[in-house]
């Protein structure tokens, strides 16, 4: 089986020259590998080679998350496989690497605290409303809003309709319009 691996080899060599900084191709090596593998996998008939593809995680190597040393080792393994593919020699069966044992972490149960009702009466000062602190109190006082009841019955005095936009030439004198 002869597979064109020259583009991948060139990209990996350029990546090596750039110090494995994930700048050899636009969009990163992960994206390049997904595209390259999707074009190449159909031409591979050997099961051992497909197994090697899977053990090297060529379709999604997670290159961006690897350290520089991990990138070097991964690139070396990929280039070795590419040389075997290019020469047409059958690849040796490879046992998948053992995944390190991970401990299952029990999620911490979150206890939802009941929210105390801070507002006991509508005649309390407006500052008991969450988000209305001492800096906003004078501004609301100028508008006549001092209690929670005042806040509930505070309605806007006008409405600007931004859905009816007009050009300057369409404005009429004496009407409030949006341009």
C-alpha positions, 0 to 999 in steps of 0.5 A: 500500500502506497500512501502519500504522506509527504504533506504530513511529513513536511508539516511535522518537520516544519513543526520540529524546526519551529520548536513544536509551537503549533504554528506550522499550519494555520488553524493548528496541527489538530485541525490539519490532522483531522483533515489529513486522516479523513482523506487518508484512512480510506486508502488503508486496508491493513488492520495493523496500520489502522490500529497504529492510527488509533493508538497514535490518535491521529484524527484528534491528537490533542496536540494543543494540550501536549507539552513540548516533550510530549509533542516531540515524542508524538511527532517522532512516532508519527514520522516513524509510521509515515516512513513505514507507510511510504516504503510500503512495508507492513507495520508491526502490530502494536498494543495500545498504551495503557491508560493511567488509572484515574480515580473517580472523584465524587462530586461535592453535594451543593447545599442550596441555602434558602434565600431569606426574604429581605423585604418585609414591608413595602414601606421599607427603604428602597436600599433593601432591594439587592443591587440598589446600594448607597451610590444609586440611592440619591439618584432614585431620590431625585426621581421620588423613589424612596421606598420599595412601594415607590419602586414598584409604582415607578413607571417610565414617562416616555418611550423611544421607539427604535423600530421606526427609524427615519432619515434626517430628510424625513423628520417632521417639525414638532414630533419626537422621532428616532434617526 
